[in-house]
Amino acid sequence: MRHNRKINHLGRTNTHRDAMLSNMACSLIKHKRIFTTTAKAKALRKFVEPLITKSKEDTTHSRRVVFSNLQDKYAVTELFKEISQKIGDRPGGYTRIIKTGNRLGDNAAMCFIELVDYNDNMKKDAAAKKAGKTRRSRKKSTVATEAPAAEAAATTATEEQQAAE
């Protein structure tokens, strides 16, 4: 049984796993989207989301804590300058995992992991959905469809009367 075994070891030693997650987090921060296996993406999400939350408060202590995890000053700078400004009002859920299918060689489940606020295509789709749809009750929609039909019937009736005269 797997009682109290919450971490996915990913088939690596502790130091190798920490280094791999740190490098993947730096790549995610720099490129905003990376392509990896689903298991690594889920482990990376647990690693990087607390760091992004920590970056909302720009203090020396929070920068040192984030740097101790990432070990890349350019990634830390970008995280605190750009990303923290863009996700400042978001209460959590900074990353999105999009599954892409299986890898050809070993059939491993592959996916994209990306920062939510940086995908412009998803923003456009969400804006189009909000702008295109409004909520209406059924009564109003049936009345709205019956009204033009009634007007069309009335105009044809008047045309028939005029033709008969």
N, C-alpha and C positions, 0 to 999 in steps of 0.2 A: 504494500500500500504506500501511497505517496503523501503521508501526513507531513505537513509543514515543509513541503518541497515546492516552494513557489517560484524559484528562479529556473529559467531554461538555460542549461549549461552550454548548449549549442555544440557539444562535442569538443570542448576546449578547456584548457586549464583556466584558473581564475585570472591570472595576469594576462594571458592571451585574450580572453574574453573582454576584459576591461580595456585593453589597448584597441581591440577591434571596434568596440562600441564607441570609444572616444574618437577614433578616426572616422567612423561612419557618421557620428554626430557633427563633426567638423565639416564633412562633405555635405551633409544635409543643410547646414547653416550657410555654407558658401554657395551651393548650387540650387537650393530651395526644393530640390526633388532628386531622389536617387532611385535606382533600380536594383532590387535585391530579393532575397528569398523571403517568404512570408514569416518564417520563424525569426529571422534576424530583424525584420521590420517591427514585429511585435515587441521584441526585446529592446530595440532601439527606441520605440515609443516610450517605454517605461524609463529609459535612461535620459531622454532629451526633454521630455515635457516638464519635469521639475526644474531643469536648468533654464528653460524659457520662462517659467513662472518666477524664478529667482532673478531673471534679468529685468523684470518690470520695475524693480527697485534698484536704481543705479547708485549704489554705494560702494565704497572701497571693499568692504567685507564681502558683498555679494559678487563683485568682480573676482576676488581672490578665490572664493568657493567655486565659481564656474570655471576659472582657469585651472584649478586643481583637478577638475574632471576632464577638461578638454585638452589642455597642454598646447594650445595654439592661440597666440595673441591676436592674430588677424580674425579668427573665427569669433573670439570673445568680443572684439571691437565691433564687428558687424552685428553680432547678437544684441549688444547693448545699444548701438546707435540706430540701426534700421529696424530690426525685427521687433524689438520691444516697443518701438513707437507704433508700429503697424498693428500689433496685437494687444495694445494697452487696455482696451475695453472688453476683450474676450475673457470670460471666466475660466476657460480651460479648453481642452480639445484642440490643441494647436496643430496637430498632424492628422493626415488622412492617409489611409492605406487603400490602394486600388489594386485588386487582384487582376493579373494579366494572363493567367494560364500556367502551364507547366513548361519547364525547361526541356529542351530536346535531349540532351545527353543523359541526364539521370532522372528526369521526370519530377524534379523538385518544383514545388509551388512557388511561382514568382509573382512579384508585385512592385508597384511604385509606392514609395512613401514620400509625402510632400507636405510642405507647410500650407495650411489651409488658406491663408489670406493672400498667397502669392499665385494662385491659379486663376488667371484672368478668364479662361474659358468657362469655368464653373460659376464665376461671378456673373458673366453675361447670361448664362442659362437661368440662374436664379432671378436676375432682374427681369428677364423676359417672362418668366412664369408669374412673377408678382404683377407686372404691368398688364399682361394679357388676360388674366382671370380675375373676375370679381365674383363675390358670392351673391347668389340670388335664390329666392325661394322658388318652388315649382309653380306656385299660383301665378306669380308675376310673369314667369316665362311662358306659361300657357296663355295668359291674357295677352301678352305681347305678340304671340304667334297668331292668335285668333283675330286680333284687331286688323292686321293687314289683310287677312283672308276675308273678313267681313266687308272691308272697304272695297276689295276687288269684286266681291259678289254684288255689292251695291252699284258699282260703276258698270258692270255688265248688264244689270237689270235696267239701268237708265238708258244704256245704249240700245238695248232691245226695244224699249218703249219708243225711243226716237226713230228707230228703223221701221217700226210698225206704223207710225204716223205718216 
